Amino acid sequence: MKLVEARALTKIFRRPDKEPGLRGSMKHLLRRRFTTMTAVDAIDLSIEPGEALAYVGPNGAGKSTTIKLLTGIVEPTGGEVRVGGIVPHRDRQANARQIGVLFGQRTQLWWDLPVRESLALLRDMYDISPTDYQRQLDRFDEVLDLGALLPVVTRKLSLGQRMRADLACALLHQPKIVYLDEPTIGLDIAVKDRVRDFLRQLRAEGTTIMLTTHDLADIEGTCERIVIIDDGKIIYDGGLAEVKDRYARERRVHLQLGTPITAADLAARFPAAAVTPGEAHGEFTISFDKSLLTAGAVLTGVAQLAEVVEVRIDEPAIEDVVRRVYAGELNITPGPADAAGAHPPSASPTSAHPAGTHAASARAAYAAGAADARAAGVPGAEDVTGAAGDVDPAEEASR
Ligand SMILES: Nc1ncnc2c1ncn2[C@@H]1O[C@H](COP(=O)(O)OP(=O)(O)OP(=O)(O)O)[C@@H](O)[C@H]1O
């Protein structure tokens, strides 16, 4: 049985369209206007128990809203969703027992309490036995070095320490599935590595994981499936390795040669490749499509022309691939494996989307390498709260 099953799941937010200031508020009172925003647009998504899924997309694509729909914090405008057989927004308490959630941008720890007290409160809320509780604390101490953080008041934790404590909170009750929304955001490299190690360990233990991130290094080694969402629609759902294979065919061989040779000599030897000279004398990069040439053939060919002193071969990171998808350079459509496979892409309609311009600007920000489009002022990027207040009150009233 599928653990998560969503069919045509849709969330449309309504935002009051009001001019600023008191005058704007008065006008809005007399004549109420709203702008609608389709944050999640008829997505189909299923997750098997034990799967680790990367859910990626540009700012404003609908990732956090999907997670909120799966947690029950937000009620869908259309479609169906079940997690472990439970409809999340109808039975939030029962759903909470089977899920763990981490929103990297906010904490679920009590701000003025020591971490130990927050965990004890969660223990009581989830009705965890003393033995299970102690076993979990021991485990978190081992993998997250939690012990040192237990007596510290949340507001005194650094961001990295807070994230480790939040991970412990999300997993304390051994949930069936854990949703991790940007678990490495703002962390330094050392703490990121630690969190990534922890994710890999969770994966190895068979925990079902849904991971959203802008840092695609987070998903390598943890997720074998990638779902790409853009403009509220799922535009790709398939294997991570397959995406890399199909859309990341470029290889780069960086060479340091010991014999005087020109880029033109190398280019003449490899007509199917692009040759770029490096800054230092004898340095060259040969780029090619791996379906046309192999790194082995390049090395053999170069060795016939010159002495090879050093070699490095680069594969594109998945981040480059996804960035190209966002930038519209690559047209990802489901391949034969997807069409027949376990994760068919969303059959969502391709109607004009009110978020189009917004998403286009987010795509541009992402494509330009902006790791966080908040810095680029993408609207709505900070407009995410983890509370029930997420649901637009006007929208609720209109139901
Ligand atoms: N409570 C809300 N009221 C109105 N619009 C909202 C609300 N929450 C989200 N949105 C809008 O829905 C769209 C999707 O937002 P969401 O937070 O799901 O995107 P995201 O992919 O998680 O983006 P990010 O990477 O920036 O976190 C955005 O345009 C956002 O402004």
The ligand as an ORCA input file, in Angstrom:
! r2SCAN-3c Opt
* xyz 0 1
  N      -0.665     31.587      2.983
  C      -0.504     31.980      1.726
  N      -1.318     32.926      1.223
  C      -1.171     33.329     -0.064
  N      -0.238     32.825     -0.933
  C       0.588     31.878     -0.469
  C       0.507     31.405      0.888
  N       1.478     30.448      1.053
  C       2.128     30.350     -0.120
  N       1.600     31.203     -1.030
  C       2.030     31.379     -2.416
  O       1.988     30.117     -3.048
  C       3.118     29.956     -3.938
  C       3.879     28.699     -3.547
  O       4.522     28.937     -2.297
  P       5.393     27.827     -1.554
  O       5.823     28.413     -0.264
  O       4.660     26.548     -1.528
  O       6.619     27.684     -2.567
  P       8.001     26.946     -2.349
  O       8.247     26.136     -3.573
  O       8.052     26.240     -1.045
  O       8.979     28.197     -2.339
  P      10.324     28.440     -1.477
  O      11.382     27.643     -2.161
  O      10.524     29.904     -1.645
  O      10.066     28.040     -0.056
  C       3.926     31.221     -3.799
  O       3.609     32.063     -4.861
  C       3.486     31.825     -2.488
  O       3.583     33.231     -2.500
*
